[in-house]
Amino acid sequence: ELDFHSVGYRPTPVDGFPIIGRAQSVSGLYVAVMHSGITLAPAVGLFAAREILDDARDPLLEPYGLGRFT
């Protein structure tokens, strides 16, 4: 009889949408959490690199900031 089973859990935001951007409360922390990481990785990597290196946040990322949960 099986009384416990687990498979690797994926971090998934409560609203189901990605979280991409700086964590304002922790200096130097950049967050990129999403269910579809494999398909979105190239675009998210590009957007994240631009924001981290050049402080240039793409307007497309605005709805996906961590601040939407505060």
Residue pairs with C-beta under 8 A, 6 or more apart in sequence:
10 35
11 33
12 33
12 34
12 35
13 19
13 33
13 34
14 69
15 68
16 35
17 34
17 63
17 64
18 32
18 33
18 34
18 35
18 36
18 40
18 44
18 64
19 31
19 32
19 33
19 34
19 64
19 65
19 66
20 31
20 32
20 33
20 34
20 44
20 47
20 48
20 61
20 64
20 65
21 30
21 31
21 51
21 57
21 61
21 64
21 65
21 66
21 67
22 29
22 30
22 31
22 51
22 66
23 29
23 30
23 31
23 66
24 66
24 67
30 48
30 51
30 52
31 66
32 44
32 48
34 40
34 44
37 44
47 58
47 60
47 61
50 56
50 57
50 58
51 57
51 58
51 61
